[in-house]
Amino acid sequence: MTETIIHFFRFLYRHLPYFVYIVWLNLLGWLLYSENYKAYLQPGLYPFLMIGTVVLVLFLVSFIFSRSPMTIKPLHSLIMLIPAIFLYASYGMGLGVQAFSKKNTASDNLTELSLSSGIYQSSDNSQNVVSESGIQEKTLTNIIINVEKLKGQHILTQGIISKKEELPAGYAVIFRYAVTCCAADAVPVWVLVRSDKTAFPEDGNWVKINGILQIEELQGERLPVIMAEKIIEIPKPKPKDQYIFEYN
């Protein structure tokens, strides 16, 4: 029995690089097939993941059918497992209120996100995402870019709620993260929400806001505000559906 175990571990050690490559193939397959790569990367990078997967398959096949053994030392191949373990371990964590506070998209007097600062720029592109009960659902980036055009309209949007301390009573922030390349460069995109009747859910909860988009002056700055008629808590989306990848 003991000799069998010893032989097994010797076999495992000699073929460790092959097992590492197989682990990576499974990981890439999981990311691509289920679209879970969207929890880390924007969809435009899908072709590069496919190319990387094909190269890895060809590389592994070449070693399997090669007469010469793999030159990578078994223990050195373990280094390749570190990013794979990180991907598995970090899946589903996402970015929330804590990251929003660290990125500090707004100063204490809200001047950094004022309409006069130039961050909110009008556009003729107001493409809707979906339609629910006759109301067009907009992404937060869509609202921000087209704020002047959408002013006074009934809109529907979703995101994470946060009651920032510097905001007046009855106001909160709804935000999501926009990604241009990967989660590392995610930027929080947000608008204010005003509700005089409905209590805001706890910070960090995902909500759907139904209301009228207005522009208000707060602390001397013009800011987009959704006058909420309904605030509905919704289940947290799957990691691959939490980011915004388009800017229209």
Residue, then its C-alpha position, 0 to 999 in steps of 0.5 A: m500500500t505504501e509503495t503504491i502511494i509513493h509511486f503515485f506521488r512520483f508519477l504526479y510529480r513527474h507529470l505535474p506540468y501537464f496537470v497544471y496545463i490541464v487546470w488552465l484549460n479547464l479554467l479557460g473553458w469555464l470562463l469562455y463557455s459560461e461567459n464568466y470572463k465578463a467578471y474580469l474582462q470586457p467582452g471585446l477581449y473574448p477573441f484574445l482569450m480564444i487565441g490563448t486557449v488554442v495556443l495552450v491546447l497546441f502547446l500541450v498536444s505538442f508535448i504529449f506527442s513529443r518524444s522529448p520530455m517537458t523541460i519545465k521543472p515540476l516545482h517551477s510549474l506550480i508558479m503557473l497555478i497562482p493566477a489560476i487560484f486567484l481567479y477561482a478565489s476572487y470570482g463573485m467578489g465584485l466591487g461594492v460600496q467599499a471600493f466606491s468609497k476608496k475610488n472617491t468619485a465625489s468630493d465632500n462638496l460634490t463639485e467633481l461630478s457637477l454638470s458644469s465640470g464637463i464630466y456630464q456631456s450631452s450626446d444624441n445617442s440615447q440607446n435604450v437597454v430594455s423596456e419594462s412596462g413601457i418605460q425604457e431602462k437605461t444604464l447609468t452611463n446612458i443617463i450620464i451621457n444623455v442627461e440633458k436630453l433625458k431630463g424630465q423623462h420617466i426612466l428605469t435603471q438599476g445599480i448599487i445604493s449608497k447613502k453617502e454622509e455628505l449628501p443631504a437628507g433624502y438623497a442617496v447615490i445609485f452606482r455601477y462600475a464601468v469597465t473599458c479593459c478589465a476589472a482593475d480599471a473599473v470606474p464607478v458611474w453614478v447619479l443621485v437619487r431623491s426620495d421623500k417618501t420611500a426609505f432607502p435600502e441598506d448600503g450595498n444592496w442592488v436596487k431598481i429605481n423608477g422615477i423622473l430624471q431632473i437636474e438639481e443644484l446642490q452646494g452650488e453645483r448642477l447634478p442629475v437626480i432621479m426623483a424616485e417613485k419606486i425603489i425596489e430591491i433586486p437580487k445581486p446579479k451574477p458576477k458577469d452581469q455586474y459591470i457596464f461595458e458600453y458607453n452609450 
